[in-house]
């Protein structure tokens, strides 16, 4: 079970970094695009936090 949590954690961390890099590298995002990407980033960070808690227990 620990391996699956770690694997999923790595995946969500990768996706989170991908979204963050996308936001930071674009200088012409609209407000709606920023909001959408921020919402996706928030969702990923929530999942990462939940997995880290599960990993500790």
C-alpha positions in Angstrom: 0.0 0.0 0.0 2.9 2.4 0.8 4.2 2.0 -2.7 0.9 3.0 -4.3 0.6 6.0 -2.0 4.2 7.1 -2.9 3.6 6.5 -6.6 0.4 8.5 -6.6 2.0 11.3 -4.5 4.8 11.5 -7.1 2.3 11.7 -9.9 0.3 14.5 -8.2 3.4 16.4 -7.3 4.6 16.2 -11.0 1.2 17.4 -12.2 1.2 20.2 -9.7 4.6 21.4 -10.8 3.5 21.2 -14.4 0.5 23.5 -13.7 2.6 25.9 -11.7 5.3 26.1 -14.4 2.6 26.7 -17.0 1.2 29.6 -15.0 4.7 31.1 -14.3 5.9 30.7 -17.9 2.9 32.4 -19.6 2.8 36.2 -19.7 -0.5 36.4 -21.6 -3.0 34.4 -19.5 -6.5 35.8 -19.2 -8.0 36.1 -15.8 -10.3 33.2 -16.5 -7.3 31.0 -17.4 -5.5 32.0 -14.2 -8.5 31.1 -12.1 -8.9 27.8 -13.9 -5.3 26.9 -13.4 -5.3 28.0 -9.8 -8.3 25.9 -9.1 -6.6 22.9 -10.6 -3.5 23.6 -8.6 -5.5 23.9 -5.4 -7.2 20.5 -6.1 -3.8 18.9 -6.7 -2.3 20.4 -3.5 -5.3 19.1 -1.5 -4.7 15.6 -2.9 -1.0 15.9 -2.1 -1.7 16.9 1.4 -4.2 14.0 1.9 -1.7 11.5 0.6 1.0 12.8 2.8 -1.3 12.4 5.8 -2.2 8.9 4.7 1.5 8.1 4.2 2.3 9.1 7.8 -0.4 6.9 9.3 
